[in-house]
Each structure stands twice: as C-alpha cells, then as structure tokens.
Amino acid sequence: MAAAITLLGGGSRALSFFLGAIVLALALALALGAPEPGQILAWAARVLGLVFMGLLSVLILTTLYCWQRLLVRDLNPQQRQAWHEAGLHAANGVATLALTYTLFGISLGIGELAGQSLTPDTVQEVIRGLTERFSLAFMTTVIGLPTSALLRALLSISAAWIEAKTTDKGGVLPCGS
C-alpha cells in the first residue's frame, strides 16, 4: 500500500510541476506582450497539432515522473540509476518526437508541392500551403529540442546532486534535503 501511495504521490507532483510550468510560461508570455493564453493555445493547436501536443505532454510528464522517483530518499543506487536512465530516455523521446515532426512537416509540404501544378494563378495558394507545413516542421523543433535539453539537464543535475549528497554523508541523504 505504501508503494502505491509513493507512486501516486510522484505522479501527482509531476503533474503539478507540469501544469505549474505551463501557467508560468503563459504568464511570462503575457507579461512580455504575447496574446491572451487562449489565443496562444489555439495557435499551438493549429500550428503544432493536438497529436504532437499530446505526445509531447506525455513524454514531459513521464520525464517529470522519473525525476520525482529519482528524488525519493530510500532508493538504492541501482533503483536511482534506473529512474535516471528512464527519465533520460523519455527526455530524449521529446527530441526524437520534435525531429520526427520536423521531417513529417517537410514531407507534407513537399508532397503538397509535388501534387499541384504551379501557374501564376496558383503560386500564392501553393506557397501558403507550403509555409503552413514548414511552420509545423520548424516550430516542433524550436519547441522540442530546448525542452528536451532542459529535461535532460534537470535529470542529470539532480542525479549528480543526489550522488554528491549520498557520497558526502556515507550513502544516506540528510533529513530535510
């Protein structure tokens, strides 16, 4: 029962960090003169797509969950290493997802271009469709790669900090850290 509570607590904290980061990012964007949060979310859904945003959210939540499990005090070094590795794989999944969507967007744009004839009357419409696809392609990279780097840094710095603390204290984390 205690293990289930610990697992649920880590998930709850991970979700809290995730939602808190979204709120802070939207507040910062608003303070810097961006449109209202509803408009930002509508833009993200239109440009990035709901599938990309859903997959990205799952990978971020998985990474944050692994990070929370990494911070549990009573883990042995092998368990801690396993959570660290799992989190790194999830964070790398963010980068893989971003690059996959980049190639997907470019492929859609090229496919659309190949399927249409270019005449002076249609060139504007063809370019408009092409830029929409390329916007998807490049925005997923712009969002995914830095997010992946931040998540990997969070995991690696936390793991190094825990390792330093446990080494300094003879393998035991001090109370309150």
N, C-alpha and C positions, 0 to 999 in steps of 0.2 A: 504494500500500500504506500509506503514511504517513497519507493522508487517511482511510482506513478505520479505522486504529488510533485516530486522533483522534476520529472519530465514535463508535466503540465506547467509548472512554475517557470521553467526555462522557455517554453513556448509562449507563455503569457508575457514574459519580459521581452522576448524577441519581437513579438507583435507590438508591444508598447514602444520599443525603440524605433521600429519601422514607421509606425504611424506618427510618432513624435518627430522623426526626421522629415517626413512629408510635410507636416504642419510648419515646421521651422523653415523648410525650403520655400514653401508657398508664402510665408510671412516675409522672408527675406526678399523674394522676388517682388512682392507687393511694395515693400519699402523702397526698392530700387526703381519703382515706376512701371513694373510689369502690369498687365491687365489683371482683372479680378481672378481669383482662384478657379472659379467655374469656367472662365474662358480659357485659362491655361490647361485645365483638364480636358476640355472639349478639343483644344488644339492637339494635345497629346494623343487623344483617342483617334483623331482624324489623321494625323501625320504618322504616328507610330503604329497604331492599330491596337485593338484590345487584346489580341493574342500575344503580341510582343510584350505589352504592359503586364499581362497576367503571368507569362513565363518569367519575366524579369522579377516580378514581385515574389514569386515562389522561390526563385534562386536567392534573392536577397534575404527573404525570411529564413530559408534553410541555412544560409551563412550565419545570420544572426543567432539562430538557434544553436548552431555548433559553437559559436563564440560563447554563448551563455553556458553551455555544457562545459566548455574549456575552463571557465571560471569557477566551477564547483570545487570546493575545498578538499573533499575527501576522495578525489580521484587518484588512482595510482599513475605513475608516469606513462604506462602503456595506454591507459584509457585517455589520458590527456592528449597524448600524441595522436591517437585515433580521431578524437574530436577535432584536433587542429588540422589533420590531413583532410578529413571530411569537409570542414569549412573551406579549406583552400580549394578543394575540388569544386565546391559549389560557387565560390568566387570566380574561379576560372571558367565555370559554366556561364557566368554573366558575360565575360569577354567573348566566349565562343558563340553565344547567342547573338551578341551585337555584330560580330563579324559575319555570321551566317545571314542575318537580316540585311547586312550591307550588300552581300553578294546577291541575295534574293531580290532586293530593290533594283540593283543594277540589271539583273537578268530580266525583271519585269519591264524595265524601261527599254532595254534593247529589243526584247520580244515585241513590245508595242510598236517600236520604231520600225522593225522589220515587217510588221503586218500592215503597214499603212503606206500609201503612195504619197510622196512629197510633191506637192504642187504649190504654186504661190498662194492658192486659196486655202490649203490645208496646213501650211507650215506652222502657223500660230497655234493651232489646236494640237498638233503633234508635239511641238516644243512644250506646251503647257502640260500635257500628259507625261512627257519625259521628265520634266522637272519635278513633278509630283512624286514619281517613282524614285528619282535620285534623292529627293528630300527625305523619303523614308530610309533610303540606304545610308545616307550620311548622318542623319540625326540619331539613328540607332547606335552608330559607332561613337558619336560625340557623347552620348549618354552612357553607353555600356562600358567603354574602356576605362574612363575615370572612376566609375562606380566600382568596377572590378578591382582596380588598383587600390581604392580606399578600403574595400572589404579585406583584401589580402593584407594590407598594412595593419588594419585593426587586429586581425588574427595573429599575424607574426609578432607584432609589438606586444600584444597581450601574452602570447606564449613565452616570449623572451623575458618579460617582466615576471611572470609566474616562475619560470625556471630560475631566474636570479633570486627571487624571494625564497624559493624552496631550498636552493643551494646555500644561501646565507643562514638559514635557520635550521639546518640539519634535516631538510626534507619536509618540514612542517610549515605551512602558511601561518603567519601570526594572526591572532584574533583581530578582527576589525579591518583587515586589508582587502 
